[in-house]
Amino acid sequence: MRRGRLRADVIAVDMRGLVVVVEVKSCLADLKADTKAVKYTDYCDAMYLCVSQKLAAHTYTKEWLAEHKGIGLLVLDATTGYCRVARAARKHLLDDDRRLQIMTRLAWRSADLSRRTNRQRQRIFL
C-alpha cells in the first residue's frame, strides 16, 4: 500500500479485527466539499457517515447516501450526545494483506504517540 493522504476522522477496530471508519461531517458545505470520503471504503470493513439530525434530514445528504449505497449513517442526537445507527453500513471484508498493513500502521502510530511527553494530536495516514 503506498502512503496516501487519506485521514479518517475515526478508525475503530473491534476484538475480531474488523476495521470501521467514521467520517464526521459538521455542515452541508463540509459534506459537499469532501471528495475523499468514498475512498476510505477500500481501507475498512464498514464505513459510516456521522451527521447532525438537521443534516441527516437534508435532501442533499439523502441523495449522497443513495449514490453511495454501502456507506452507513450515524445521526448525532443534540440533546443526549449519543449517535444512533440510522442506516447500517454494508460490510465487505478487507483482504488479509491490507488488514495487516492497516493494523501495523495503527500499532506503530499508537506506540509513537505513547512516547510523546506533550501528547500532541497526530493524524494517522492510511
N, C-alpha and C positions, 0 to 999 in steps of 0.2 A: 504494500500500500504506500503510495507516495504521500509525502506530508503535505496536507492541504491547508486551506484557510477556513475550514468549517469549524464553527464554535457553537456548540449546542448550549442552550440555557441550562438544562438539567439532564444529566445522564444517571440513570438508576440501573443497578444490577441486583437481581434477586439471588437467592441461595442456589437456584438451579443454573445460574449463569446467563439468564435471559437479560438482554440489554434493551432498556426502554429510554427513548429520548423524548423530552417535553420541550417544545418551543413556546415561549411565553410572548404573547402579543398584548401590548398595553392600549393600543388605539387602532383605529381603522387605517390611518396613514402608515403605521408600523407594519400592519399586515399587507398592505398594498406594495410597500417598498421592498419587502423581503422576497428575494428571488431564490435564496439558497435553502429555504426550509424543506423543500421536497427532496433535496439531495441527501438529507440526513437518513432517509429510509434505507439507503444502501449500507448504513453502519449500525443498524439496530434491528431488533426483532419486532418491535412495535413502536409507533410514533404517535404522539398526541400534540394537539394544539391547545394551549390553555388561554382562555379569554374571559373577559368580564361578562356578566349577564347581558348588559347593554350591547356589547359587541357580538355576542352569540346570536342575538335576535336580528342583527343587521342582515340585509339581503345579500350584501357582498360576501359576508362570511359563509352564508349558506351556499352560495354559488361556488366559492373557493373550495369548500368541503365536498361539494358534488363533483367537482373536477378532479379532486384528489381523494378517491374513494377509500384508500387503505388507511388514511390518517384519522385517528380518533379525536374526539373533542372533550376537553375538560372545561367545565364552567365554574368560575370562582364566585362563590356566594359572598356578597359585600357585607352582609350582616354577621355571618359566622366566621368568615375567612377560610372555610373549607372548600375543596374542589369536589365536584361530583362528575361522574362519567356520563356525559350526555350522549356520546356515541363511542362505542368500543372500537379500538383500533384492530385492524386485521393483522394477525401475526404471521410473519414469514420468517422462518429460521435462517440465521446467518450461517454461512459455511464455516467450518472449523478454523480455517486459517485466518479469516477476518476476525472471528471472535477472539482468537488468541492474540492477534495484533492489538485489538482494542483493549482487552483486559491487561495486557502487558503495558501498554501506554498509560492506562489509568493507574496501575500499580506504581509505575515509575514516577508519575506526576505526584501521586499521593505521598510517596516516600520523600520526594524532593520538598514538598510543602511542609512535611513534619520536621524537617531540619531547619527551617527558617525561624529566626528569632522574632521577627516583626509580623509574621503571619500575613504576608502580602497576598492579596487575592490574585490568583492566576487562572487563566482560562486554559482548558485542555483542548488541544487541536486534534481533530480526527483526521 
